[in-house]
Amino acid sequence: MIELPVGDIVERLHRLKPELRPKYKSVPSQLRKGEVAKEWCVKNRTRRLKWKGAYEKTPHCKELMSVRRHTRRARERAGGTHTAREWELVKIQYGYRCAYCGIKPLCLTKDHVTPLAKNGTNDIANIVPACRHCNSVKHTNEVKPLILPLWPLEYPLEAHLLT
């Protein structure tokens, strides 16, 4: 089997089916935002460190850091991994739509069908794309996706694109 980079697969799919092209901003503009932020941080280093130190002492920040630490540990204990390429292929299989409500949001989030809190894995077979609203409403409940993928998950997307 020919190994294509995920960018080539996605670009080829978008040429074949333009309706699947996501409607969010292009990558170069997002990269530029990062460069601007880095430049600001370098110029305002002392100001940023002073603000950061004051913020880290607030109860809100301490609580937020505790939740993030808990989430990271839960992911590490859950087992299973997936790559960015596998995540991109799952989004393509669902046509960049939410697996629960079927809309095409600007940003899709990874949703665990069986939540990590209920002994779910972080494996790609347990992950579906979801809009932020559906992902937050679902919380830690086990809900089966309502929308089926455009291609069965058993068949790799590369097979569809190489023919």
N, C-alpha and C positions, 0 to 999 in steps of 0.2 A: 504494500500500500504506500502511496506517495504521501509524505508528511508535509503538509502545507502549514505555514504560519496562520494563526487564527485571524489575523488581519486580512490575509488573502481570501480566506474562506468567507469572511463576513462581506468583504467588498464584492466578491463574485455573487453571493446571494443577493446583495442589494441591487446589482445590475440585472439579475434575473427576475427579481420580485421587488420593484421599487416601493411598493406599499409597505414592505417590512422595514424600510429605513427609519430609524428612530428620529424623532423631531427635536432632539436636544442640541445644545451648542457644539460647535466643532472642537476638537481636541486642542488645536493650536491656541485658541483664545483662552482655554482653561490653563494651559501651560504658562501663558503670558501672565495670568493672574498670580501664579505661584512665584514667578520671577519678580514681579512688582512687590509682593509681600516680603520676599527675601531681601530685596534692596531696602525696603522700609525698616526691616528688623536690624540690618547692619547699621544704617544711619542713626537709628534711635535705640541703640542697645541698652544704655543705662535707663532710659525712660521705660522700656519694655520690661527689664528685669525688676524695676521698682514696682511696676503695676502687677507683674506676675507674682512677686513675693507677697504683696498685699492681698491679692485674690486667693492665693493658695491657703491663706489663713482663715478664710470665711467658711462658715458651716456648709453653705451650699456646695462649695468646691470640694470640701472633704467628703461630703455625701456622694457627690458625682464620681470622685476618684474611687470610692469604696465600691460603688455599683460597677464601674468599669473593671476593677480588679476581680470582682466576683464573676462577671461575665467572661472574662478572659480565662479564669480558672475552670469554669464550666465547659468552655470549648476545648480546653486541653484535656480534661477528663473524659469528654464524650468520645474521643477517638474518631477516626475517619478524617480524610482530607479531600480537598478538591483544588484544582488549579484554576487560574483566571480563564484559561482556554475552555475548560469544561463549563464554567459558569456562563461564558459567552455563548457556547453552543446550546445550553439549556434555554437562554433568553431567545435565541433564534428559533428553537423548536416551539416555543410558545408564541412566536410572532411578536416579541417585545410587548406582550400583554400580561396583565395581572392574571394569575391562575385562579383567582377567586371571583373577581367581578368582570374581568374581560376588557377593562379599559386600557388605553395606551398612555401611561403616565410619562412625565418627563424623566423620572428617575425610578428605576425598579430596585427593590430591596430583596435580599436573600431571605426566604422564609423557610424554616424547618418544618416539614409536615408533621413529624413527631418531634415536639420541642426538646431542646437539650435538657431542660429542667425535668422532663419525663423520660430520661434515658434515651433520647434520640441521638443519632450520630451526626457528625459534621460531614458525612459522605455526600457526594453529589446526587445520589439516588434519593436522598432525604430532603433535597433543597428544590424549591420552586420559586419563580419570580412572583413578587407581589408588590402592589402599590403600598405606599406608606400607611394609608388609611386602613386597608385590609390587614396588613401585618400588625398594626398596633391594636386593632379591634380583636383579632384572633388571640393575642397575648400568648398564654401557654396552653390553650385548648388544642385538641387534635381535631382538625377539620380537613376533610379531603378536598383537594382542588376541584373546582367545578368546571373549569375550562380544560379541555384535553389538548395536549401538544399537537402541532401541525404534523409532526412526524412521530412515529412511535419511538419511545426512548430506547428500545432494544436495538434499533438500527442506527448506526452512527451517521451523523449529518454529512460527513465527508463523502459517503457513498452516493448521496443524492447530488452533491455538487460536482463530483468527478465524472458523472455520466453525461 
